[in-house]
Every structure is written in structure tokens, then in C-alpha cells.
Amino acid sequence: MLMDISSEMVHSLLPLFLASGLGLSVILIGLLEGIAEATALITKIFSGALSDYVGKRKGLAVLGYGLGALSKPLFAMATTPGLVFGARFIDRIGKGIRGAPRDALVADVTPEEVRGAAYGLRQSLDTIGAFIGPLLAVALMLLWHDDFRAVFWVAVIPAVLAVALLHFGFKEPQKPIDRPRTNPLRRSQLRKLSSAYWQVVLIGAIFTLARFSEAFLVLKAEEVGTPLALVPLVMVAMHLVYSLAAYPFGALSDRVSHRHLLAAGLIVLVLADLALAWGPGWFGLMAGGALWGIHMGMTQGLLAAMVAKTAPAELRGTAFGMFNLASGIALLVASTAAGVLWHLLGSSATFLFGAIACCAALVALACCSSQGATSP
């Protein structure tokens, strides 16, 4: 939650800072977002495999959160796009290092019968931070007359607190899972990942194609005439809905068909994209942002629980890493395509592209008939 407060204080303003402060085009912003997020997701495969190999996860998580905290002062000091890109990559590499070990650690310490609820709770706390961050950004932008850099400096504080809390306040289980000291990326080890797991990977990648970077929600807010200081409110609304939805839907996923819940989440995302493409002004923006948040609450904790369920315990870190590798590649493609469409055809084309990708994901989900991958 603390790191999300810090990150969203920066990320809710960063597209505007790049566009209005440094003069970057929407295509370059989309490419940056896609590469940065893909870097985070691709890095997870190596950190996850390493956590499986050593049998410990906390150290890698602390390193990842530490890099995230280290990047925040660089945003405040940036005067060129190159330094912003560098800070963004350090931040995302940190996220990549911590992500898979953290997700695997949740599975390690949580009974299987409540794992969906556990991932929903983690997602909910993440998202509470993700709407507190933009709220703080709005308040500080109003107080300091649109001073981007001052807001970025304040973001350093919760980032440092997050690292301190993890390092000093969390104790990893004393007895690690009994596992062979074998390279988890060897072919013989990867064969242990079942077809049900690989179906989850495929579904997750197609989901990511349908849901490009949230930076485009921020750009949409500016397009409808929102004052700069108030633009982060669209992220506040989206993350507020997300945080309220994540835990209930995570708990629900322990009792209902995963396939049906994922399909419902995709339908909600189609409605969000249509509202953002065709909805009038602020109404379309806020309706689309809220529906986007419901979709995230329905699907993100669920996908994590599905990975944990279909992967062997000794390969959980690697499994989350492979899942995020596929999602990272899909995110790079989706965000780059979204930026190009926005530049050439306008914002409506970008969100209609998302709706079409959702329909493709629904078809792919229907084709995955194995109940091992899609049932609790």
C-alpha cells in the first residue's frame, strides 16, 4: 500500500509531465509505458526462478522495493526525457524483482482454501494505496500551483517507509518449503508445469492485450478538458472502485467457476472501453474509469490465484515469472498499438481497439475447455 501511494503520486502525473513539461508525443508516451511495464513483468521471471532456487523470497522483495524507492528522487530531478526514462526503468525493474517472490510468498503462507481471498486482500490494499496516491497528488498540485517536481519529492517518503516496513516488520517462515536445489528454468523442471497452468498463461496474456496502460485514462481526462491539478481524480475513482471490488471478488473466486468470473470481467471491460470511446465528457470518463476498476477487481486477484493453484509449490516463483513474461510482451504490444491509434485516429479508436481485444479474449476463454485451469 505504501509503495503504491508513492508510485501513483508519480504515475498519475507522469503522462502530463512528459507531454506538457517535456514535450513528448502520445506515441512516445505509449511506447515508454509499454516498454517500462513490460520490463517489470519480464524481470519477474528471473527473480521468481531465483526465489525458487534459494528457497527464500523476502530478500528479493526488499531489493525490489528498495529500487522502487531509489527511483523516486530521479523523477523530481529530471529535466530531460532520458532521465525520466531511466527513473522509470529503475522503478519497473524494482517492481519486476519484487513481484513474483512476493506473489509466491503469499501462496507459501496462505492455506489453499482461502488463497483467492488472500490475493484479493493483497490487491485491495495495493489499490487503496493506488487511489490515496492520486488524491495526494491532486491536493499538492492545487496547493503548490501545478508544481510537478515538488509532488514527486513528497512521493519519496511513503516509498522509504514501505522498504522499512518490509525489512523490519515482516518475518519470512522459518522453514522454507522442502525443494531440490535445482535450476528451476531447466527444461526438466519446466516440464512440471501442467497444461492447465499454460492455459492460465495464455488467458492472462490475452487479457493484457485487452487492457493497455492506465496512462491512457490520464490522457483521456486531459482531452475532455480536466484542469491539470484535477486529472489524477480519474485514477482515484478507478482505484477506489478497484479496491472495494478486489477482496469480495477474490473471496467469491474460491467458490465459483473461474472461467465464468473471468468472462464476466471481460464483459465489464468492454463496457468500460465503450464508455471511454463514446461517452460524453466527464460522464463517459468517470463511468469508463469506474467500470475499468470493477474489471480489475474481478480479474487480477483471480488470475494470481489460478497461477498459484495450477503450479507446483517448488516452482511457484518461476510460474509467476513465466506468467508475467507473457503478460509483459502482451502489454508492450497493447500499449504501443494504443499510442499509435491515438495519434493517427484519436482516443476513440484506442478504446475501441481495447473492446475488440476483449471480444478476442472471450473467444479464447471459451476455447479453453479444461476445467483444471478455470475452475476453483
N, C-alpha and C positions, 0 to 999 in steps of 0.2 A: 504494500500500500504506500509506504513512504517513497520508494523509488518511483512508483507511478505518479505520485504527486509531483516529484521533481521532473520526471520526463515529460509529463503532459503540460507543465508550465512552459517548457521549451517547445514541444512539438505542436501545441495548439497555436503558437505564434510563428513557428519557423517558416511555413509556406509564404506567409505575408512578408516576413523579414527578407526572405530570398527574392520575392517578386518586387516589393516596393522599396526595400532598403538596398538590395544589391543588384536589382535589375535582371533577374533570371527569367527566362520564358517558362510557360507551363510545361512544355515538353521536357526541358531540363529538370524541372522540379519533379515531374513524374518519373523520369529516369533515375534521379537521385534517390527518391523514395523507394523505388523498386529495387535498386542495387543495394541500398542500405539495409532494407528489411530482408532481402534475400541473403545478404552477408550474415545477418544474425541467425537466420534459420539454417543456413548451410554449416555454420560453425558448430551448431548443436550436435552434428553427427560425431565430431571428434571429441567434444567434451563428454558426450554421453557414453561413447565407447571407452574413454579413459576412466570414467567413473565406474563402469562395469569391471574394467581390468584391475583397478586398485581396490575395489570393494568399498570405497568411501566417496561421498558426494559433497560434503559440506565445504571442503577446501576450494573446490572448483566454483561452487556457488559464491563464496566470499570473493574470490578473484573476479568473477564476472560482475558482481555488484560494485566492486571497487573500481573497475574500469568505467562503469557507468557513471560513478561519482566523479572520476577524474575528467571525464569529457565535458562536464557542465561548465567549468570556467572558460573552456575554449570557445563555446558559443558566445559568451559575453564579450570575449576579446576579439572575435572575428571581424575583420574588415574586408576580407576577400572571400569569394565563393570557395576557394581552395581550402581555407582554414575551416569553414563550415563543413565541407565535405569530410575533412579529416576528423573533426569532432564527431560528426555523425557516424563515421565508421568505427571509431573507438567505442562509442556508445553502443552501437549494434553488435560489435564483436563481443563486448561485455555481456550483452543480452544473450548472445549465442552460447557463450561459455557457461552461463549460469542456468539456461533454460532447461536443457534435458536432464542434468543432475538434479535440479530442483523438482521437476515433474516426477522423476523416478523416485526421489526421496519421499514424496507424498505417498506414492504407492507402497513403498517399503514400510511406512509407519502406519498405514491405514488398513483396517480389515476390508476384505473384498466386498462384503455385503453393503458397505456404506461408502464405497470408493467414488461413486458418482456424486454423492452429496459432498464428499471431501473436495473433489475437484471443483464442484460448483461453488463451495465456500471460498476456496482459494481464488477462483475467478472473480467472485463477488468482491472480495477485499481488494484485489488488484483494481477492480473497476471503480470502487469507492475512491481510491486514490486518483483514478483517471478522470473523475469529474470534479474532485476537490482542486486538482491542479489547474485546470482551465478557469475555475471560479477565482482562484487566487490571481491568475494571470489577468483576468478582466479587472478585478479590483485594483491591482497595482498599475495596470495600464491607464485606468481612469485617474488614479492618484498621481501618477508621475507623467501624465500627458504623453502617452504613447511612447515611452522610453523602453524599447525592446531590451536593451542591454542591462538595464537595472533589474528587470524581471528575471533575466537569465542568471544574474548573480544571486538573487534570492533562491533560485532553484538548487543551488549548491547545498543549502542547509539540509533539506529532507534527504538528499542523496547520501550525505555523510552519516546522518542518523540511521539510514537503512543498513549501511555496512556495519556500523557499530552494533546495532541490534542483532543482526545475524551472527556476527563474530562472538559477541559476549553473551547473548541471551538464548541461543539455541544449542542444544546438545544432541549430536548425532547418536543413534542407537549404539550401545556398547559392543554388541555382537553383530558384525556385518553378515549379510546373507552368505551361506556356505556356497562358494562358487570356485570353479577351477581358475587358476591363474593363466588364462589363455587369451590371446589376442581376439577380442570379440568381432573384429572385422574380417577374420579369416573365413574362407568360403565354407569350411566345415561348420563354423559357428552360425553363419548367416542362414544355413540350411535349416536351422532350428526354428526360424521364423515361418510361421504357418501361412497357408494361402489365405486364411481368414484375416491375418494381420496385413498382408499385402493388399487385400481388398480395402481395408481401412485407409491405407496409404493412398490408394488410387482415389477413393472418395474424398479424402482430405485435400488432395491436390486440385481436384475439380472444384471443390468448394472455394479454394483460394482464387482460382481463376474468376469465379463469380463475384469475389469480394476484394476489390483492389484497395490501395492505400486510403486510409481515412483522411489524408491530406486533401483529397478532392471534396470532402464535405466542407472543409475550411474555405477552399477556393469558391465553392458554391455560395457560401454565406457572404463572401465579399461581392460576388456577382449580383446578388439580389439587393445590394445597397446597404448592407450592415456596416455601421461605423467600425473602424479598426479595433477599438477597445472592446467592442461587444462581440466580435467574431467568435472568440472561444466559447460563447454560450451554446453554440450548436453542439460542440463536443461535450459540454456539461450535460445538456439534455440527453444526448445519446448514451453517455456513460452512466448517468443516473438510472435510466431505464435498464441498461445492461446490468448494473449492479443489483437492482431489485429482482431481475429475472433469473440471474445465474444460479443462485442457490436453489430456488424452487424447482427449476427445470433440471438441475443436476440431481436433486433427490428423486424427481419423477423418473429420470433415466434409469434408476435402479429397479424400477417396477414395470416399465412399459417397453415396447419394441423400439430399439434404437433406430431402425430403418424408418419407422413411421414418424418419430420425433425429428429426425434429420430432414425428411421430406417436408414436414410442416415448417421447419426453419427456413428451408429454401423458398417456400411459397411466400413467407413473410418478407424475405429479402427481395423477391420480385416486386412486391407491393411497395417496398421502400424505394427501389430504383425507379419505378413508375412515378411515384410521388415527387422524387427529386428531378425527374426529367420533365414532367408535365404539370406538376403542382404550381399554383400561383404564389410567387413571392415567398414571404415568411411562412405562410401556411404550409406550402409544399416542402420547404426546407425543414421545418420542425417536425412535420409528420414523417418525412423520409428519415430524418435522424432518429426519431423515436422507434420507428419500425426496424431500422438498422440495429438499434440497441437490443430490441426483443430477439431478433435473429441471432445476434452474438450470444445472448444469454441462453438461448435454446441449444446452440451447437458447439460452442468452444469447449466447455467442460465435458460435454458428451464425447467429443472426438478424443480428448485426452483419456477418458475412462475406457473407451474402446481400444486404444493402443495398449493401455495397461492390462486389459483383460486378455487380449489375444497374443501378448508377447510373454515368453518365459521370464521368470523373475531374474535370472542371471544375465539377461540381455535387455532389461528394461531401458537402461540408459541409451544403448545402441538403437533400440527400437524407436524411442522418441527422436533420436538424432536422424534416423533414416526418414521417418515421417516428416520431420521438419525440413530435411533436404528437398524432398519432393515439393513440399509446400513453398519453400523458398524460390525454387525455379519457377513455379506457377505464379508467385507473387511478382517476380521480376517481369514476366511476360504480361501479366494483367495490368500492372501499374504503368509500364511503358506504353502499352496499347491505349490505355485510358488517357494518358497525356497527349498522345498523337491525335486521337479522336477529338479531344477537347480543342486542340489547336486548329485542326482542319475543319471540324464540323460543329463545334460548340459543345457546351456542357450536356445538353440533352442526349447527344449521341453517345457520350461516355456512359451515362447511366442506363441508356437503352442497351448498350453492349453488355453491361452487368446483368440486366434482366434476361437477355438471350443466353448468357453463360449459365445463369441459374436453371433455365429450362434444360440445357445440356446436362447439368449436374443431376437434375431429376431423372432424366433418361438413364444416365449411368447408374444411379442408385437403384432404379428399377431392375437393371440388368444384373445387379449383384444379388443373386438369389440365395447365396449361402447364409443361413441364419446364424452361423457361428460368428460372422463378422458384424451382424446388425441386430442381434437380439441380446438382451441382458443375460 
